[in-house]
Amino acid sequence: MRRWMEENEYASITQMRGSMSQINSADPGAFERAQYMRALTTYRPTSL
């Protein structure tokens, strides 16, 4: 992972996470919809 980060000019995990945040998205609405769809498709109910 460290090599990939260096190749893609990320100084830290925090910087990488920040660049993928909704705030930094070119289309925040599309980002939000994608996250919603991801939640719907990956949800797995758990029993109590």
N, C-alpha and C positions, 0 to 999 in steps of 0.2 A: 504494500500500500504506500509505503514511504516513497518508493521509486515513482509510482504513478502520480503521487502528489507533486513531486519535484518536476516531473515531465509536464504537468499541467499547471505549474506555477502556483501551487497552494502552499502557503507557509505553515498552515495549521489545520486541524480538523474543524476548528471553530470557523475559520475563513471558508472552508469548503461548505459547511452546513449553512452559513450565512448566504453564500451565493445561490443556494438552492431554496431560499426562503420565499414565501409569498410576497413579501415586501419588495424583493429584488426581481420579481417576475415581470416580464414585459406585459403580460396580461393576467393580472391577479384573479380575475373571474375564472379564466380557464384553469389556472392553477388550483383554485378551490374546487371546481367541478372534477378535476382529475383526482384530487385527494378523496372526494366523496365517492367517486366510482371505485377507487382503490379500496376504500373502507367496505363498500357493499360487496365487492368480489372476494375479499379476503376474510370477511367476518366468519368466525366459527363459534357457534354457541357452546357454552360450557355448562355442565350440570352443577348444581349446588351441592 
